[in-house]
Amino acid sequence: MATTTRKRARNESGKFRGDDPSTPDINEAWEDTTVATKKAPAKKAAAKKAPAKKAAAPKAKAGLPHPGSAAYKAMILRGEIKE
């Protein structure tokens, strides 16, 4: 698919060309150019990733509170258990 646009005309040295006043029906300062338009690439379906597994927490000994809890820390301070 192509579209037509107007672009400023240039001479051989690359400078802008001026309009010739002797030709009122033609504007030499501008030229029509055809520009090819690109289609957007089709989006690929993203592969679904499996959810990451959490690392297993260290198992607490039977009868003891969770190692990060306040009760566990209090037992350590009282000397009931060792860290």
C-alpha positions in Angstrom: 0.0 0.0 0.0 1.4 3.4 -0.9 0.4 7.0 -0.1 1.2 10.2 -1.9 2.6 13.1 0.1 4.0 16.5 -0.9 7.7 17.1 -0.3 9.8 20.2 -0.8 11.6 20.0 -4.1 15.4 20.2 -4.2 17.9 21.0 -6.9 21.1 19.0 -7.8 23.1 20.5 -5.0 20.5 19.7 -2.4 19.2 23.2 -1.9 15.4 24.0 -2.0 14.0 25.0 -5.4 12.0 28.1 -5.7 8.7 28.6 -7.6 8.9 29.9 -11.1 6.5 32.9 -11.3 6.1 32.6 -15.1 4.1 29.3 -14.5 1.2 30.3 -12.2 -0.6 26.9 -12.6 2.4 24.7 -11.6 4.3 25.0 -8.3 7.9 23.9 -8.8 8.8 24.4 -5.2 6.9 21.3 -4.2 6.8 17.8 -5.6 4.5 14.8 -5.0 6.2 11.7 -3.7 4.9 8.2 -3.2 5.7 6.7 0.2 5.3 3.0 0.9 3.5 2.2 4.1 4.4 -0.8 6.2 1.9 -3.1 7.8 2.3 -3.6 11.5 3.7 -7.1 12.2 1.4 -9.6 13.6 1.6 -10.0 17.4 2.8 -13.4 18.6 0.9 -15.1 21.4 3.0 -15.1 24.5 3.7 -18.4 26.1 2.4 -18.7 29.6 4.9 -19.4 32.2 4.3 -21.7 35.2 4.1 -19.8 38.5 7.3 -20.0 40.5 7.3 -22.3 43.5 8.1 -20.8 46.8 11.0 -22.3 48.8 9.8 -24.5 51.6 10.1 -23.0 55.0 12.2 -24.9 57.5 9.9 -27.2 59.6 9.6 -26.2 63.2 10.0 -28.8 65.9 6.8 -30.2 67.3 5.3 -28.1 70.0 7.3 -24.9 69.2 5.9 -21.7 67.6 7.0 -20.5 64.2 10.7 -19.4 64.3 9.8 -15.8 63.2 7.1 -15.3 65.8 7.2 -13.2 68.9 6.5 -16.3 71.1 9.5 -18.1 69.6 11.8 -15.1 70.3 10.5 -14.8 73.8 11.3 -18.5 74.4 14.9 -17.8 73.2 15.2 -14.8 75.6 13.9 -16.9 78.5 16.4 -19.6 77.8 13.8 -22.3 77.1 15.3 -23.1 73.7 18.5 -22.4 71.9 18.7 -20.6 68.6 
